[in-house]
């Protein structure tokens, strides 16, 4: 077929789009209760977490994280004596990254802080941070799947141990470079390039 490359490109992109998008819609009240019943610990039992799930719009969101590393992290079983804050965080990420990537969730930004906060208002102890990370979640359902996993709280303890303080705020994007659009543009360029090459 003369234009079979367009069929191949279209099939690959469609498969990616379906995987990368939440097509199941917002969480139902039954699903919210099911996730809350599986949860344990103050984080998942909080009314704030319930409200976050109940107000699900079915869309992707971004978790904006600020991290202040613990200069004297505790001695925990899996990281042992003398482990650094990053050792503890790496143990946490060993669980998080596979669970994120398998659900089309992933970091889109990570960087070291280069200065104390230049603009600060009515926030105690919020001036100094070490690292900032932004993570894209395909849906609130995907986040709920991760944080109600039976292994999450054991790993989460290592994150908390590696940090002096942290803040994580979920954000609905109003302006963002969506990977689906970027990939569509890339595939169009590839397809057009193949077509031009065949004609030359």
N, C-alpha and C positions, 0 to 999 in steps of 0.2 A: 504493500500500500504506500502511495506517494507521501501521505502526511501522517504516517503511523506514529511519528515522534510526538505529534500533538496528542494522540490517544494515550501514549505512555505518560507524557507529562501531566495530562489531565487526570489520569488514574492515580498517579502518585500524589498529586496535590489534593485530590478529593479524599484519599485515605488519610493524609495528614490533617486536613481540615476537620474531618469527622473525629479523629483522635484528639486534636488540640482544642476542640470546642465542647462545651457542655450542652448536650442536646436533650438532656432529661428534664430541663426546667428547674424551677425553684424547689427547695425541700418542702415536702408535705408536713403537716402537723404530726402525722404518724412517724415519719422519718426522724423528725426532730426529737420526739420522745424516745425513739429507739436509740439514737445516738447518746442522749443524756442518760439513759438507763445503762449503757455500756461504759460510761465514763466513770472515772474515779479521781479524787484529788480536788483541791479547791478551784483550780483553773476551769475544769470542765463542769463543775457543779455550780458555778457562779451564775447569777441572774444575767450578768452581762453577756456571758457566752450563750445562754438561752436566747436572749434578745437578738444576738448576732445571727443565730441560726434561723429564728422565726422571721426575721426581716430579709431573708434571702431573696435576691432578685434573679437568681439563676445565672448570673453573669460572672465573668472572671474578675478577680480583684488582686490588689497588690498589697503585700505586707511590708511596711517600712519599718526597719529595725535599726535602733542605735544601740551599740554595745560598748560597755566600759569594762575592760578586762580586769579580773581579780589578780592582784599582785601576789596574793598568798592563798592560792586555791586549796581546798581541803584534800586530804588523802582519801581517795575513793577506790573501791576494790579493783576495778578494771584498769585504772591508770596508775595506781601505786604511789609510792613515796616520791616526793620531789617533782611531780608532774607539773608542767606549766599550764596556764589557762588555756592555751591552744591545744594542749594534749587532751584536756577534758572536752573542749569543744569539738575536736576531731572525732572523738568517740561518739558524741551526739550526732555529728554529721554523717558518720558511717551508717546510721539508721535513717536519717532524714533524706539524704540525697537519693538513694534508690527508691524510696517511697514517693518522693517528689517527682522524679523523672518518669516513673512508671505511670503517673497520672497527668502527664503533660504540664507539670508545675516545675518551675526552675528559677534560679536567681537571674535577674537581668542587670543587676549592678552590685558591685562590692568594692569598697575602697577604704583606705586608712584615712582617718581624720587628720587634717594638717594644722588645725588651729582650734582653740576653744571657741565656743559659740559666739558669733559676732552680734547676734541679736537674741536677747533673752528677756522674757517678761513673766513674772509671777510663777517661776518654776524653781523650786529649791533643788540644789545639787544637780542641775541640768546643764551646767556650763561645760563640763569636760566629758568627752567621749573618745574612744579609741578607733572605732570602726563603724561603718554604715553598710547595711545590706538591704536590697529590695528584692523580694521574691514574688514571682507571678504564680497565682493559684488559678487553676482552671475554673474552680467553683468552690463554694463554701462546703459542699458535700465532700469534695476531695480533701479539704482541710480536716473536716470532721472524721473522715475515714482514717487519717493519719493520727490525729490526737486521741482517738479512742482505741487505737491499736494497743493490745495488751503490753507491748514492749516500749510504748512511748514514754511512760512516766519514769521507768528505770533510766532511760537515756536522757530524759529531760532534766533529771537531777544533776547530770554532768554539765549540761548547759548552764544551769543556775549556779553550780559550783565554780564554773569558769568565769563568772561575771560578777563584778562589783555592783553593777546596776544595768538595767536594760529597759527599753521601751519598744513595744511592737504595736503599730497602729495599722489596721486594715483600711485600704483606700480604694474607692471605685474610680477608675481612670476617666478623665475627660479629654485628655490629650496624651496619646502614647503611640509609639511606633510598634504596631501590632505585628508579630512575627508572621501571621497569616498573610498580611498585605505585603510584607517584605518578600516572603517566599513566592507569592503570586507574581510580583514584579520580576524576580529572579528567573522564574520558570518561563515567563513571557520572553525575556531577553534570550534565554537559552533556546527556546523554540524558534524565535525569529532568526537567531544566528544559524541554527541548523538549516532553516529554510533558505537563507541567503547562500550558505555554503553549498547546498545541493544545486542551486541555480547557477553558481559560478563555474 
